[in-house]
Amino acid sequence: MRVAHELSTLTLTLSQRERGQFRVLFEWGLVMRKAAACGKILPMSSKSKLQYSFNKLQKRLRRQVGQAIADFNMIEDGDKIMVCLSGGKDSYTLLDILMSLQKSAPVSFDLVAVNLDQKQPGFPEHILPEYLQRIGVDYHIIEKDTYTVVKDVIAEGKTTCGLCSRLRRGTLYGYAQAHGFSKIALGHHRDDIVETLFLNMFYGGKMKAMPPKLLSDDKQNLLIRPLAYCKEKDIIAFSEAREFPIIPCNLCGSQPNLQRQNIKAMLQAWDKQFPGRIETIYAAIQNIAPSQMADRTLFDFAGLQLQREQGGANADSPKSWPAESVDSSFDIQEVSLNFQPKPNFDFQMP
């Protein structure tokens, strides 16, 4: 923990490129320590060390994205995929990894990067077209002034994410349907999914997260999230090492004290105190036992007597959890947020 804190403090004073190099050098330092402990010597130049660590990071992200695609059948032969590109680290990483996998994938699919220019004042319109032309990917820029709509409707100082995301989602859905895209790829990662789970639990009164694959409410668009297994810290390191031309979001990024930021801070604190907790929470999202909850729409509690008489097995047949893997230090008092549940409010990612 002390080393991680020092790493975080040092990287605050470095440029984006320097931060990316620092992270991979730090990883290499850990490799060298392990090698020294085994009595091995690994002579390498600084450039080789950087390349080694970057390759390791890239392979990890490729493996995780490939696994998510396979697990949820995200991409099929002949797919025409619209990759939503916002100009942030997540969507840049998504496009980069998908382009890399496209070269060796067992199926053939097309990628088209699509950005929605929301006409924010000072938005650098030249950055994305120049970048996309340089890497040689097909792209389209949709121009629609949702910024003015959001600022006119939402009072100053209030959260704009909800309305902004709905307007952006509607525009992108319409474009995908009109141009024959079979899938819409979004850049949400593992940490986004876990944060959304707690947002809906704490503020919405729902056990609901964010699925890696989703059919839109109108049944017209299929959404995929290939980064579902990827850690945000890996995406940050990859983005910095690749030196993506990041475009900040003035609508949501400049607003302090958002509920999502509070949840993120809580999870980061948990992960520092109990390493691996986020991984365990994500595993829980993938291992749900309806008979151990209280949702009558998911499990027939009223019919248990009949099941007993008929000798039927439990509907979801939950797997038993090894006693030694239970974290007995978890306490509800760890949740220090002040909140009032709003059962009818549904949290989604912007």
N, C-alpha and C positions, 0 to 999 in steps of 0.2 A: 504493500500500500504506500509506503514511504517513497519507493522508487517511482510508482505511478504518479504520485503527487508532484515529485520533482520534474518528471517528464512533462506533465501538464503545465507547470509554472514556466518552464523553459520555452515551450513551444508558443506561449503567448507573445513572446518578444521577437519571434521570427516571422519572415515573410511566408507567403503560401508555398513557394517552391522550397524554401529552407525547411519549413515544417514537414513537408513530404519527405525530404532527404533525411531529416533528423529522425523521423519515425522508422524508416527502413534501416538506418544505421543502428538505432536502438534495438530493433529486432535482431540485427546481425550480432550485436554485442551479446545478446542472450545466447545465440547459437555458439559463439566463441567460448562463452563461459562453460557451456555444457561439454564442448569439445575438449576444453582444458581439463575438466573434471575426469574425462575418460582417457587422458593422456594423449590426445590427438592434436596435431597442429594443422591448421587450415590456412595457409598463406594465400592472401588475396589482396588485390589492390582495392582502393576505396570505391572505384567505379564498379569493380566486380562484386563487391559487397552490396552496393546499392542494387545492382541488377539481380543478384541472387534473391535478396529480400523482396524486391518487387515481383519477380517471377513467382515466388512462393505465395505472395498475396493474391496475385492474379489467378493462379491455379486454384486457390481456395475459393475465390468468388465464382470462377467458371464451374467448379465442381458443385457448389451449392446451387447456382442457378440451374445447371443441368439437371440436378436431382429434383428440384422443385418442378421443373418442366415435365420430367418423367412421372413424378408422383401424381400430379394433377392433370396430366395429358393437356398441357397448356398449348403446345404447338403441334400442328399436324401437317402432313404433306400438302403443299399447295396453298397454305395460309398466306393471306396478305395482312400484315400486322402494322397497325398504326401505333408508333411509339410516341407517347406524349412527352414532349421535351419542354420543360419550364425554364431551363437555364440554371437549375440547381444541381448540387452534387449527385443526388439520387438518380435523376433522369439522365444525366450525362453518363453515369456509371452503367445504368441499364442499357443504354444504346451501345456503349462501347463493348460490353460483355456479349450482348446479342449479336453484334456484328462479328465478334470473334468466334462465337459458337456457330454462326451461320456457315462459316467456311468448312467446318468439319462435321456438321450435323447429319444424322442419318436420313433426314427428310429435307425437302426443298421448301423454302419459304422466303417471302419478300418482306423487306422492312422499309417503312416510310416514316421519317421523323416529322411530327406535326407540332407546331408551337402556336399558342394563342396570344397574339399581341393585344393586351387589354388596354392599351393606350395610357399607361401610367406616365405622368410627367417625368421627363428625363430618361425614359426607357431607351437603352442603347440598341436601336433597331438593327444595327449593322453586325453585331457580335455573332448571333446565331447563324445567319446566312453565310457569313464568312467561314465560320467553323465547319458547318455542314458541307459546304462546297469543298473545303480543304480535305475532309475525310472521305469525300466521294459517296455520300448517301443521298438518296432521293428525299426531298423534304417539301413542306408547304407551310407557309405562315398565314394563319387566319387572323384577320384584323377586325376586332370588334371592341367597341368602347364600353366595357363592363365597369371600368374604373369609375367613370362619372356616375353610373347607376348606383354603385355601391356607396359612394360618398354622399349622394343625394338622399339615399334611403336610411343609411346607418348614422346615428348621431355621433358626433366627435367623441373619441375616447372609448367607444363601444367596440366589441369584437366584430370584425368584418368577415372573418373566415367562412362562416356559414353561408351567407348570401353569395359571397365571391365564389365559393366552391360550387354552389348550385348553378350559377350562371355559366361558369366555365364548363361544368360537366354537361349541361344542356347543349352548349355550343359544340363541344367535341363529339358528343353522341350523335348529334345531327349531321356533322361532317362525315363521321365514320359510316353512317348508314347511307348517306348520299353517294359516297365514293366506293362502296363495295368492300370495305374492310371486314375481314372475318374475325379479327381479334383487336382489342385495344389494350396495349401494354402500359401499365402504370409503374412508377418507381418506388412504391411503398416497400419498406423492408421489415425485418423481424421486429425491431424496436417499435416501429409505427403500429404494428399489429397488437403488441402487448400494451402499449399506451392506450390504444382505442378500447381494449378490453376494460381497463380500469376507468377510463372516462365514462363508459356506458354503465359500469357498476356503481361508481360513486355519484354520478350526476344524472343518470338516466334510469336507474333501477332495472337494468337489463344485463344478462350474461350474453354479451354480443361483442365480437371483435371485428376482424376484417379478413374475409376469406382470400386465399391465394387465387381463387377463380370464382367468378360471379357472373350470373346472367342478370342484366339490367331489369328493372321493374317492368318495362314495356316489352320485354322478351326480344328486343331487337339487337342488342349489343352484348358481346361476350368479353368480359374484362379479365385480364390476367395480371398477376403480380410476380414476375420471375425472381425478384429479389427477396421473396418471402422468408428464405432461410438465411439471409445475409445480415451480419451485424452492422449497425450504423458506424461503429468505430473503424471497421474494415473499409467501408465505403468512403469515409472521410480520408483515411490514409491513401486509398487508391486514387481518389479525386485530386488530392494534393500532389501525389507523385506524377499523375498524368497532366497536371497543370491545366485543368479545364477552365475555360473563361466563364467563371461563375457570375450570374446576374442576380443581385439581391431582389427580394420581394418587398416593396415599400408598404404594401397593404397589410401584410400580416407580420413580417419579420421585425417591424419597428414597434410592435405593440407589446409592452411588458405585461407580466402577470397573467398571461393566458392560462386557462385551465390545463391545456396540454403541456405547457412548460412546467407547471406545478407537478403534474404526474411524472414527467420526465425526470425532474429533480428527485422525486421520491424514489423512483426505480433505480436511479444512479446511486443514491445513498444506500439502498438495500444491497445493490450489487457490490459495493465497496465493503460493506459490513459482512455480507454473506455471498462470496463469489460463486457464480453459477446460478444465482436465483432467477435471473431472467430466462436462462435456458430451461430451467425447471418449469417456470410459468408457461413458456411457449409449448413445452412438452404436454402440459396439462390441457392446453387448447386443442391438442391433437388426440387427447385421450379422455373423452367425455363419457360419463356413465349416467344416462338420464334417470335410471331407477334410484340413484343416490342423490338426486336433486328434488325439486318440488314442483316442477312444471307439469301440470296435468295434461297439457296438450302434447307432450312428448312421451309420456309414459302412462299406461293404464293402471293407476293406483287402485281405482275403484274395482277393477276386475281381478285383483290379486287372489281373492278367495276362490274365484272360479279357476284360476290358474293352478292353485294348490290342489283343488279337487281333481283337476285333470292331470296333475303331475307334470305341468308344463315347466320349462326352464325359464329363467330370467330373460326378459326380452333383449337386454343389451349385454348380458353376460359379462359384467365388469371384471377386469383383471385385478387380483389382489395386489396391493402396494407393499413391497418389502418393508418391514418395520424399521430396519436399520437405515433406510433412505429418508425417513421422515425427519424434517428439520424441527426439532422440538423447541428451538429458540424463537420460532415465529410467534409473534404476539400482535393482537389487533391494535395495541397501542402504538405500533410502528407507524400506523397511518395517522399522520399529524395534520392532514388537511381539514379545514372547516368547510363543510358543504351541506346543502340541503337537497335531498333527492328530488328529481323532477321526472316522474315516471313516464311522461309522454314525450320526453326529449330524446332524440336519437342522434348520437354522435357519429360523424363520418370524417374521413380525411378530406382536407381541402384539395 
